[in-house]
């Protein structure tokens, strides 16, 4: 079966009221982070000016969904995004609350949310998520109640989670449903290097409950782009896709093979695979060149046979931090 042309249409996140123009979003994890991503440091192609150019280009071509978090760059990511929206144009924003061990009350979420809104220069968050809940001493239900409170106060339009298991999703969904609030999304690490969430039933549970999966690190922190190999490894600390290079190279080889047939790069094929799986990949954007490269995943779809070929070489590895997620199931 040949790949087919595909007309991209607006997509509503879960059963919420938040609609995005393209079936992907831009992840701003790297913005303001010099240690891992080289912002203003080892990567000369990544600074405030290159981000500004990429942001402007993104909204010009119709990409309007940006994901950030209070911990990205210690708040710097949110500040950068806020300034860009003020300078150019508002976009759909998702951010995340980090439920650190010392954050014990539901009020701590409201406090953090208001600080995020201040940095973003917004009055209301489009999507607010519980970030890495495994670090919290509190229960799933506690943070579900806190999200509901934020929604009822008009501070957020939609709510979600990040790195949650199927069991945790069901429990949070149950609390929110009683209040008439949909759980819109679950943001997890999902790529050809980490597909266990599909085999474990997590993706099926999300689909059953009408919850969209936001796929972070859909390119394995750049390792699926074809730019790197065992002999040419990326700079910085990129441990999320820390697999043996022989395994990574085997996946990239199949991406190249399919990419050549479709006149697409390995990275574009990898992102299209994520979209074909029903997820919303969050692409990294440091500059216009990287943006243009990643946007090559749009406007077409892999055939069913091509998806199956990639499934065969994918790594059935759990999402990052899954051990701690399991511990959180008991809370």
C-alpha positions as CSV (number, residue, x, y, z in Angstrom):
1,X,0.0,0.0,0.0
2,X,1.3,3.4,-0.9
3,X,1.4,6.4,1.4
4,X,-1.4,8.9,0.8
5,X,-1.9,12.6,0.7
6,X,-3.8,13.9,3.7
7,X,-5.6,17.1,4.4
8,X,-4.8,18.3,8.0
9,X,-7.9,19.4,9.9
10,X,-8.3,21.2,13.3
11,X,-8.4,18.8,16.2
12,X,-10.1,19.2,19.6
13,X,-8.0,17.9,22.5
14,X,-9.9,15.1,24.1
15,X,-13.5,16.1,25.0
16,X,-12.5,19.6,26.0
17,X,-13.3,22.9,24.3
18,X,-9.7,23.4,23.3
19,X,-9.1,23.1,19.5
20,X,-5.7,23.2,17.7
21,X,-5.2,23.8,14.0
22,X,-2.6,21.1,13.3
23,X,-2.3,17.5,14.6
24,X,0.9,18.3,16.4
25,X,2.2,20.8,18.9
26,X,5.5,22.5,19.7
27,X,7.2,21.4,22.9
28,X,9.2,24.1,24.6
29,X,11.2,21.9,27.0
30,X,14.4,23.2,25.5
31,X,13.6,26.9,25.7
32,X,15.8,28.4,28.4
33,X,17.7,25.1,29.1
34,X,21.4,25.5,28.4
35,X,22.5,22.3,30.1
36,X,20.5,19.7,28.2
37,X,19.7,21.6,25.0
38,X,22.4,24.2,24.6
39,X,20.2,27.3,24.8
40,X,22.5,30.3,24.7
41,X,25.4,27.8,25.2
42,X,27.0,25.0,23.2
43,X,24.4,25.3,20.4
44,X,25.0,28.6,18.5
45,X,21.9,28.0,16.5
46,X,19.7,28.3,19.5
47,X,18.9,31.5,21.3
48,X,16.2,34.1,21.8
49,X,16.4,35.4,18.3
50,X,16.2,31.9,16.6
51,X,13.2,31.0,18.9
52,X,11.5,34.3,17.9
53,X,11.9,33.5,14.2
54,X,10.6,30.0,14.6
55,X,7.6,31.1,16.7
56,X,6.7,33.6,14.0
57,X,7.0,31.1,11.2
58,X,4.9,28.5,13.2
59,X,1.9,30.8,13.6
60,X,2.2,31.9,10.0
61,X,1.8,28.3,8.8
62,X,-1.0,27.4,11.2
63,X,0.8,25.7,14.1
64,X,-0.8,27.2,17.2
65,X,-0.3,24.7,20.1
66,X,2.6,25.2,22.5
67,X,3.4,23.0,25.5
68,X,5.5,24.3,28.4
69,X,5.9,23.7,32.2
70,X,6.9,25.7,35.3
71,X,10.1,23.6,35.6
72,X,11.3,24.1,32.0
73,X,14.3,26.3,32.4
74,X,13.1,27.1,35.9
75,X,10.3,29.2,34.5
76,X,12.3,30.6,31.6
77,X,10.4,28.7,29.0
78,X,7.1,30.2,30.1
79,X,8.6,33.6,30.2
80,X,9.9,33.3,26.7
81,X,6.6,32.0,25.4
82,X,4.8,34.9,27.2
83,X,7.0,37.5,25.6
84,X,6.6,35.9,22.1
85,X,2.8,36.0,22.4
86,X,2.8,39.6,23.5
87,X,5.1,40.5,20.6
88,X,3.4,38.5,17.9
89,X,0.1,36.7,18.6
90,X,-1.6,34.6,21.3
91,X,-1.5,30.8,20.8
92,X,-3.0,27.7,22.5
93,X,-0.9,27.1,25.6
94,X,-0.5,24.0,27.7
95,X,1.6,24.1,30.9
96,X,2.2,21.8,33.8
97,X,2.2,21.8,37.6
98,X,5.1,20.0,39.3
99,X,3.7,18.4,42.5
100,X,7.0,18.3,44.3
101,X,7.0,16.5,47.7
102,X,6.7,19.8,49.7
103,X,3.6,20.8,47.8
104,X,1.0,19.1,50.0
105,X,-2.2,21.1,49.6
106,X,-4.6,21.7,46.7
107,X,-3.9,25.4,47.1
108,X,-0.3,24.8,46.0
109,X,-1.6,24.0,42.5
110,X,-3.6,27.2,42.3
111,X,-0.6,29.2,43.5
112,X,1.7,27.6,40.9
113,X,-0.9,28.1,38.2
114,X,-1.2,31.8,38.9
115,X,2.6,32.2,38.8
116,X,2.7,30.3,35.4
117,X,-0.1,32.6,34.1
118,X,1.9,35.6,35.2
119,X,5.0,34.4,33.4
120,X,2.9,33.6,30.3
121,X,1.1,37.0,30.5
122,X,-2.2,35.1,30.3
123,X,-5.5,35.3,32.3
124,X,-6.6,31.7,31.6
125,X,-4.6,28.5,30.7
126,X,-5.8,26.5,27.8
127,X,-4.6,23.2,29.2
128,X,-3.1,22.6,32.6
129,X,-1.5,19.3,33.5
130,X,-0.1,17.4,36.5
131,X,3.6,17.0,35.7
132,X,5.5,13.9,36.8
133,X,3.0,13.0,39.6
134,X,5.3,10.3,40.8
135,X,7.2,12.8,42.9
136,X,4.1,13.7,45.0
137,X,3.2,12.3,48.4
138,X,-0.5,13.1,47.6
139,X,-3.0,10.9,45.9
140,X,-4.4,11.0,42.3
141,X,-7.7,12.1,43.7
142,X,-6.1,15.0,45.6
143,X,-4.7,16.5,42.4
144,X,-7.9,15.7,40.4
145,X,-9.8,17.8,43.0
146,X,-7.2,20.6,42.6
147,X,-7.5,20.6,38.8
148,X,-11.3,20.8,39.2
149,X,-10.9,23.7,41.5
150,X,-8.8,25.5,39.0
151,X,-11.3,24.8,36.2
152,X,-14.2,26.0,38.4
153,X,-12.4,29.2,39.2
154,X,-12.1,29.9,35.4
155,X,-8.3,29.7,35.5
156,X,-8.1,26.8,33.0
157,X,-10.1,25.7,30.0
158,X,-9.0,22.1,30.1
159,X,-7.1,19.7,32.4
160,X,-4.7,16.8,31.8
161,X,-2.0,14.7,33.3
162,X,1.5,13.7,32.3
163,X,3.1,10.2,32.7
164,X,0.0,8.7,34.2
165,X,-0.8,4.9,34.0
166,X,-4.0,3.4,32.9
167,X,-5.1,2.9,36.5
168,X,-4.3,6.5,37.5
169,X,-6.1,7.8,34.4
170,X,-9.3,5.9,35.3
171,X,-9.2,7.2,38.9
172,X,-8.6,10.8,37.9
173,X,-11.2,10.6,35.1
174,X,-13.7,9.3,37.7
175,X,-13.2,12.3,40.0
176,X,-13.4,14.8,37.3
177,X,-16.4,13.2,35.6
178,X,-18.5,13.6,38.7
179,X,-17.9,17.3,38.4
180,X,-18.7,17.4,34.7
181,X,-15.0,18.1,33.7
182,X,-13.4,16.0,31.0
183,X,-9.8,14.7,31.5
184,X,-8.5,16.0,28.1
185,X,-5.0,14.5,27.8
186,X,-2.2,12.3,29.1
187,X,1.3,13.5,28.0
188,X,3.7,10.6,27.8
189,X,7.0,9.8,26.2
190,X,6.1,7.9,23.0
191,X,8.2,7.2,20.0
192,X,9.5,4.3,18.0
193,X,12.1,3.9,20.8
194,X,9.4,3.7,23.6
195,X,6.2,1.9,22.6
196,X,5.3,-0.1,25.7
197,X,2.4,2.3,26.4
198,X,0.7,0.9,23.3
199,X,1.3,-2.8,24.3
200,X,0.4,-2.3,27.9
201,X,-3.1,-1.0,27.0
202,X,-2.4,2.6,28.1
203,X,-3.2,4.0,24.7
204,X,-6.3,1.9,24.5
205,X,-7.5,3.2,27.8
206,X,-7.0,6.8,26.8
207,X,-8.9,6.2,23.6
208,X,-11.8,4.4,25.4
209,X,-12.2,7.4,27.8
210,X,-11.8,10.0,25.0
211,X,-8.4,11.2,26.3
212,X,-5.8,12.4,23.8
213,X,-2.2,11.3,24.1
214,X,0.4,14.1,23.8
215,X,3.6,12.4,22.7
216,X,6.8,14.1,24.1
217,X,10.2,13.2,22.8
218,X,8.6,11.7,19.6
219,X,12.1,11.8,18.0
220,X,13.8,10.2,21.0
221,X,15.5,13.5,21.9
222,X,16.8,13.8,18.3
223,X,18.1,10.3,18.0
224,X,15.5,9.3,15.3
225,X,16.4,12.2,13.0
226,X,19.3,10.4,11.4
227,X,21.7,13.1,12.4
228,X,23.3,11.0,15.1
229,X,24.8,7.5,15.4
230,X,27.1,5.6,17.7
231,X,30.1,7.5,16.3
232,X,28.3,10.9,16.3
233,X,26.3,11.3,19.5
234,X,24.4,14.5,20.5
235,X,25.8,16.9,23.0
236,X,24.2,17.6,26.3
237,X,22.5,15.2,28.7
238,X,19.9,13.3,26.8
239,X,19.1,10.2,28.7
240,X,15.4,9.7,27.9
241,X,16.2,7.6,24.9
242,X,19.3,6.1,26.3
243,X,19.2,2.8,24.4
244,X,22.2,0.9,22.8
245,X,23.1,2.7,19.6
246,X,22.9,-0.6,17.6
247,X,19.2,-0.7,18.4
248,X,18.6,3.0,17.5
249,X,20.6,2.6,14.3
250,X,18.4,-0.3,13.3
251,X,15.2,1.8,13.8
252,X,16.7,4.7,11.9
253,X,17.7,2.4,9.0
254,X,14.1,1.4,8.5
255,X,13.0,5.0,8.8
256,X,15.5,5.9,6.0
257,X,14.2,3.0,3.8
258,X,10.6,4.1,4.1
259,X,11.5,7.8,3.9
260,X,13.3,7.3,0.6
261,X,10.1,5.8,-0.9
262,X,8.1,8.9,0.3
263,X,10.8,11.5,-0.3
264,X,10.8,12.2,3.5
265,X,13.6,12.3,6.1
266,X,13.8,9.7,8.9
267,X,12.5,12.3,11.4
268,X,9.5,13.2,9.3
269,X,8.6,9.5,9.0
270,X,9.0,9.0,12.8
271,X,6.7,11.9,13.5
272,X,4.1,10.7,10.9
273,X,4.2,7.3,12.6
274,X,3.2,9.0,15.9
275,X,0.3,10.8,14.2
276,X,-0.8,7.6,12.5
277,X,-1.0,6.0,16.0
278,X,-3.5,8.7,17.0
279,X,-1.2,10.7,19.2
280,X,-0.3,14.4,19.1
281,X,3.5,14.7,18.8
282,X,5.2,17.6,20.5
283,X,8.0,18.6,18.3
284,X,11.1,20.5,19.4
285,X,11.8,23.8,17.8
286,X,15.1,25.7,18.3
287,X,15.1,27.6,15.0
288,X,13.3,27.9,11.6
289,X,15.4,25.2,10.0
290,X,14.3,22.6,12.6
291,X,10.7,23.8,12.4
292,X,10.6,23.4,8.6
293,X,12.2,19.9,8.9
294,X,9.7,18.7,11.4
295,X,6.7,20.2,9.6
296,X,7.5,17.8,6.7
297,X,5.6,15.2,8.7
298,X,2.3,16.9,7.8
299,X,0.1,16.7,4.7
300,X,0.5,12.9,4.1
301,X,0.2,9.6,6.0
302,X,2.1,6.4,6.1
303,X,0.3,3.4,4.6
304,X,-0.9,0.6,7.0
305,X,1.8,-1.6,5.7
306,X,4.5,1.0,6.4
307,X,3.2,1.5,9.9
308,X,3.4,-2.3,10.5
309,X,7.0,-2.3,9.1
310,X,8.0,0.3,11.7
311,X,6.1,-1.5,14.4
312,X,8.3,-4.5,13.9
313,X,11.5,-2.6,14.5
314,X,10.2,-0.4,17.3
315,X,11.5,-0.9,20.8
316,X,8.9,-2.1,23.3
317,X,10.4,0.0,26.1
318,X,8.3,1.6,28.9
319,X,8.0,5.4,29.0
320,X,10.6,7.3,31.0
321,X,10.0,7.1,34.7
322,X,7.6,4.2,34.5
323,X,9.1,2.6,37.7
324,X,8.1,5.7,39.7
325,X,4.7,5.8,38.0
326,X,4.1,2.3,39.3
327,X,4.9,3.4,42.8
328,X,2.4,6.2,42.5
329,X,-0.4,3.8,41.6
330,X,-0.8,2.9,45.2
331,X,-1.4,6.5,46.3
